Amino acid sequence: MRFDNIVINKTIEKLLKGEDYREEVINAINLEFLDFALDFFKQILEAKLNDRSINLEWYKQHFINNVNIEPSEAAIFAGMNKKTIANIYGSATKEIILNVANTNIDYLESLLNSLGDNSENIGINLKISYKEISVELNLNESLLVINALATKKIALRGGAWSSIGKRVEKPLMLALCQKCGVEKAFINSEVFKKNGELDFDREVDFKLYNSSKSKEYRVEVKLMGKGNPESADAVIARDTNIFIADTLSIQNRNQLKFLGIEYLELKSNPDCLRDFRVILEKLKIPCKQIG
């Protein structure tokens, strides 16, 4: 999922204060999910008002094999997501996604039929109302809706936590540098491409330079949770000099110290600007006191 500038700015503001940013992400997930749910219910209501059964055939035509539906969305309506499909099949072309979506929805149909044969005493009825109009969904129809909503929420959560880090990394570093008085001449925030001559080289998030520009410092940013083993892998693979993280475990800190990498932990650290300035001064990266 994508985040607007308001969410990005609020996230950075909280990080620089040492506060937990996750509330902003959760609020954005919930808002997008509710928008999806209301639109989904509206389409179902319109179908029922037109005396159309919300069965698997209607569901396939309207949400899976509809030319107006993006393949990634069709996968979600079928109880899958694009990333999972790519991991399983090694590709996520439109043709593959739609084939997998149709196969999965057929499997879901068999499950619903099996459940119908053994669920005489189970009753689930969702009621959707709009002004003075309302419709009720039977057991199978209700389960279709519940499954689609659950899949969408999972997809939003996975995409959100992956996206927020990528969207925040560069503006977070720019904000840190601005507040610590690092001039643009000593900052390189361009998109760095992999060095084709080095098998181990990967993209880095940011680069800083010392006063004479004779030394380049590669900066890595990770908004990860405590103990995430990805941290050491990232800094080793990318030849990192400065590591910025939301949360670090004792093991993370010990690894970074062993590797001789300067690090800054943001969470529960109201003095993160002061600590970042200490790193800048140690590496002789020009900075000054602001405010």
C-alpha positions as CSV (number, residue, x, y, z in Angstrom):
1,M,0.0,0.0,0.0
2,R,1.0,3.6,-0.5
3,F,1.3,6.3,2.2
4,D,0.5,9.9,1.7
5,N,2.9,12.7,2.8
6,I,0.9,13.3,6.0
7,V,1.6,9.8,7.3
8,I,5.2,10.0,6.2
9,N,5.8,13.3,8.0
10,K,4.1,12.1,11.1
11,T,6.1,9.0,11.1
12,I,9.4,10.9,10.8
13,E,8.3,13.4,13.5
14,K,7.7,10.5,15.9
15,L,10.9,8.8,15.1
16,L,13.0,11.9,15.7
17,K,11.3,12.3,19.1
18,G,12.1,8.7,20.0
19,E,8.4,7.7,19.9
20,D,6.9,4.6,18.4
21,Y,5.8,5.3,14.8
22,R,3.7,2.1,14.4
23,E,0.4,3.8,15.4
24,E,0.6,5.9,12.2
25,V,1.0,2.8,10.1
26,I,-1.9,0.9,11.8
27,N,-4.2,3.9,11.4
28,A,-3.4,4.1,7.7
29,I,-4.0,0.3,7.3
30,N,-7.4,0.6,9.1
31,L,-8.5,3.6,7.0
32,E,-7.7,1.9,3.7
33,F,-9.3,-1.4,4.8
34,L,-12.5,0.4,5.8
35,D,-12.6,2.1,2.5
36,F,-12.2,-1.2,0.8
37,A,-14.8,-2.9,3.0
38,L,-17.5,-0.2,2.4
39,D,-16.9,-0.3,-1.4
40,F,-17.1,-4.1,-1.3
41,F,-20.3,-4.1,0.6
42,K,-21.8,-1.5,-1.8
43,Q,-21.1,-3.7,-4.8
44,I,-22.6,-6.7,-3.1
45,L,-25.7,-4.7,-2.1
46,E,-26.2,-3.5,-5.7
47,A,-25.9,-7.1,-6.9
48,K,-28.4,-8.4,-4.4
49,L,-30.9,-5.6,-5.2
50,N,-30.7,-6.7,-8.8
51,D,-31.7,-10.2,-7.7
52,R,-28.3,-11.6,-8.4
53,S,-27.0,-14.4,-6.2
54,I,-23.6,-13.8,-4.7
55,N,-22.4,-17.2,-5.6
56,L,-19.0,-18.3,-6.9
57,E,-19.9,-17.7,-10.6
58,W,-20.9,-14.1,-9.8
59,Y,-17.8,-13.7,-7.6
60,K,-15.5,-15.0,-10.4
61,Q,-17.0,-12.7,-13.0
62,H,-17.1,-9.6,-10.9
63,F,-13.9,-9.8,-8.8
64,I,-11.6,-12.3,-10.5
65,N,-12.1,-12.3,-14.3
66,N,-13.2,-8.7,-14.6
67,V,-11.0,-6.7,-17.1
68,N,-11.4,-3.6,-14.8
69,I,-9.8,-5.4,-11.8
70,E,-6.1,-5.3,-11.5
71,P,-4.5,-8.8,-11.4
72,S,-3.0,-8.2,-7.9
73,E,-6.5,-7.3,-6.6
74,A,-8.0,-10.3,-8.3
75,A,-5.5,-12.5,-6.4
76,I,-6.6,-10.9,-3.1
77,F,-10.3,-11.6,-3.9
78,A,-9.3,-15.2,-4.5
79,G,-7.5,-15.5,-1.2
80,M,-4.0,-15.1,-2.5
81,N,-1.5,-12.3,-2.9
82,K,0.9,-11.3,-5.7
83,K,4.0,-11.8,-3.6
84,T,3.1,-15.3,-2.6
85,I,2.3,-16.2,-6.2
86,A,5.7,-14.9,-7.3
87,N,7.4,-16.9,-4.6
88,I,5.7,-20.1,-5.5
89,Y,5.8,-19.8,-9.3
90,G,8.9,-17.7,-9.8
91,S,6.8,-15.1,-11.7
92,A,3.8,-12.9,-11.2
93,T,2.6,-12.1,-14.8
94,K,-1.0,-11.3,-15.4
95,E,-1.6,-14.7,-16.9
96,I,-0.1,-16.6,-13.9
97,I,-1.9,-14.5,-11.3
98,L,-5.3,-15.0,-13.0
99,N,-4.7,-18.8,-13.4
100,V,-3.7,-19.1,-9.8
101,A,-6.7,-16.9,-8.7
102,N,-9.2,-19.1,-10.6
103,T,-7.6,-22.3,-9.3
104,N,-7.8,-21.0,-5.7
105,I,-11.4,-19.9,-6.0
106,D,-12.3,-23.3,-7.4
107,Y,-10.7,-24.8,-4.4
108,L,-12.6,-22.4,-2.2
109,E,-15.9,-23.5,-3.9
110,S,-15.2,-27.1,-3.1
111,L,-14.6,-26.2,0.6
112,L,-17.8,-24.3,0.8
113,N,-19.7,-27.1,-0.8
114,S,-18.2,-29.5,1.7
115,L,-19.0,-27.2,4.6
116,G,-22.6,-26.9,3.4
117,D,-22.9,-30.7,3.6
118,N,-21.8,-30.7,7.2
119,S,-23.1,-27.4,8.6
120,E,-26.8,-28.0,9.2
121,N,-26.5,-26.4,12.7
122,I,-24.3,-23.5,11.7
123,G,-25.9,-20.2,10.8
124,I,-24.1,-17.1,9.6
125,N,-26.0,-14.3,8.0
126,L,-24.5,-10.9,7.2
127,K,-27.0,-8.1,6.8
128,I,-26.0,-5.1,4.6
129,S,-28.1,-2.0,4.8
130,Y,-28.2,1.3,3.0
131,K,-30.7,3.9,4.1
132,E,-34.0,2.0,4.1
133,I,-32.7,-0.9,1.9
134,S,-31.1,-4.0,3.3
135,V,-30.1,-7.5,2.1
136,E,-29.1,-10.6,3.9
137,L,-26.4,-13.0,2.7
138,N,-26.7,-16.7,3.3
139,L,-23.9,-18.9,4.8
140,N,-21.8,-19.4,1.7
141,E,-22.3,-15.8,0.6
142,S,-21.3,-14.6,4.1
143,L,-18.2,-16.8,4.1
144,L,-17.1,-15.4,0.7
145,V,-17.3,-11.9,2.0
146,I,-15.5,-12.8,5.3
147,N,-12.7,-14.6,3.3
148,A,-12.2,-11.6,1.0
149,L,-12.1,-9.1,3.8
150,A,-9.6,-11.2,5.8
151,T,-7.3,-11.6,2.7
152,K,-7.4,-7.9,2.0
153,K,-6.5,-7.0,5.6
154,I,-3.5,-9.4,5.6
155,A,-2.4,-8.0,2.2
156,L,-2.6,-4.5,3.5
157,R,-0.7,-5.3,6.6
158,G,2.1,-7.0,4.7
159,G,2.4,-4.3,2.1
160,A,2.3,-1.5,4.7
161,W,5.1,-2.6,6.9
162,S,7.3,-3.3,3.8
163,S,6.4,0.1,2.2
164,I,6.7,2.4,5.2
165,G,10.4,1.7,5.7
166,K,11.2,2.3,2.0
167,R,9.2,5.5,1.9
168,V,10.6,6.9,5.2
169,E,14.3,6.1,4.8
170,K,15.4,9.0,2.6
171,P,13.2,11.8,4.1
172,L,14.2,10.6,7.6
173,M,17.9,10.9,6.8
174,L,17.3,14.3,5.2
175,A,15.5,15.5,8.3
176,L,18.3,14.2,10.6
177,C,20.9,16.0,8.5
178,Q,18.9,19.2,8.3
179,K,18.3,19.3,12.1
180,C,22.0,18.6,12.7
181,G,23.1,21.3,10.2
182,V,24.7,19.1,7.6
183,E,25.0,21.0,4.4
184,K,23.8,19.6,1.1
185,A,27.4,19.6,-0.2
186,F,28.2,16.7,2.1
187,I,25.0,14.7,1.4
188,N,24.3,12.3,-1.5
189,S,20.8,11.0,-1.4
190,E,20.5,10.0,-5.1
191,V,19.4,6.5,-6.0
192,F,22.4,4.3,-5.9
193,K,22.7,1.5,-8.4
194,K,24.4,-1.8,-7.8
195,N,28.0,-2.0,-8.8
196,G,28.0,-4.6,-11.5
197,E,31.7,-5.4,-10.8
198,L,31.1,-6.5,-7.3
199,D,28.9,-9.5,-6.5
200,F,28.3,-8.5,-3.0
201,D,27.4,-4.8,-3.6
202,R,23.8,-3.7,-3.1
203,E,21.9,-0.4,-3.1
204,V,22.5,1.8,-0.1
205,D,20.0,4.4,1.3
206,F,22.3,7.4,1.8
207,K,25.9,8.7,1.6
208,L,27.7,11.3,3.6
209,Y,31.1,12.9,3.2
210,N,33.8,14.3,5.5
211,S,34.8,18.0,5.3
212,S,37.5,17.3,2.6
213,K,35.2,14.9,0.7
214,S,38.1,12.4,0.8
215,K,36.0,9.9,2.8
216,E,32.6,8.5,1.8
217,Y,30.3,7.1,4.5
218,R,27.5,4.7,3.5
219,V,24.4,4.9,5.5
220,E,21.8,2.1,6.0
221,V,18.3,2.7,7.5
222,K,16.1,0.0,8.8
223,L,12.8,0.5,10.7
224,M,12.9,-3.0,12.1
225,G,11.8,-4.6,15.3
226,K,14.1,-5.7,18.1
227,G,16.3,-8.7,17.3
228,N,15.7,-8.7,13.6
229,P,18.6,-10.7,12.2
230,E,18.3,-8.8,8.9
231,S,20.4,-6.0,10.4
232,A,23.8,-7.6,10.4
233,D,23.2,-9.1,7.0
234,A,22.3,-5.7,5.6
235,V,25.3,-3.8,7.0
236,I,27.8,-6.5,5.9
237,A,26.4,-6.9,2.4
238,R,26.3,-3.1,1.8
239,D,29.6,-2.2,3.4
240,T,27.8,0.2,5.8
241,N,29.5,2.8,7.9
242,I,26.5,4.3,9.7
243,F,23.4,2.2,10.7
244,I,20.1,3.9,11.6
245,A,17.5,1.7,13.2
246,D,14.2,2.0,15.0
247,T,15.0,-0.7,17.5
248,L,18.2,-2.7,18.3
249,S,18.7,-5.7,20.5
250,I,21.8,-6.2,22.6
251,Q,23.0,-8.7,20.1
252,N,22.5,-6.2,17.3
253,R,24.5,-3.6,19.1
254,N,27.3,-6.1,19.9
255,Q,27.4,-7.1,16.2
256,L,27.6,-3.5,15.0
257,K,30.4,-2.6,17.6
258,F,32.3,-5.7,16.5
259,L,32.1,-4.6,12.8
260,G,33.2,-1.1,13.7
261,I,29.9,0.5,12.5
262,E,28.5,3.6,14.0
263,Y,24.8,3.2,14.9
264,L,21.8,5.2,16.1
265,E,18.8,3.7,17.8
266,L,15.7,5.9,17.5
267,K,13.0,4.3,19.7
268,S,12.8,5.5,23.3
269,N,15.7,7.9,22.5
270,P,14.6,11.5,22.9
271,D,18.2,12.5,22.4
272,C,18.6,10.9,19.0
273,L,19.6,14.2,17.3
274,R,22.3,14.8,19.9
275,D,23.5,11.2,19.4
276,F,23.5,11.6,15.6
277,R,25.5,14.8,15.9
278,V,28.1,12.9,18.0
279,I,28.5,10.4,15.2
280,L,28.9,13.2,12.6
281,E,31.6,14.9,14.7
282,K,33.4,11.6,15.2
283,L,33.5,10.9,11.5
284,K,34.4,14.6,10.8
285,I,31.2,15.2,8.8
286,P,30.6,18.9,8.9
287,C,27.5,19.8,11.1
288,K,26.4,22.5,13.4
289,Q,24.1,23.1,16.3
290,I,20.6,24.1,15.2
291,G,18.1,25.8,17.5
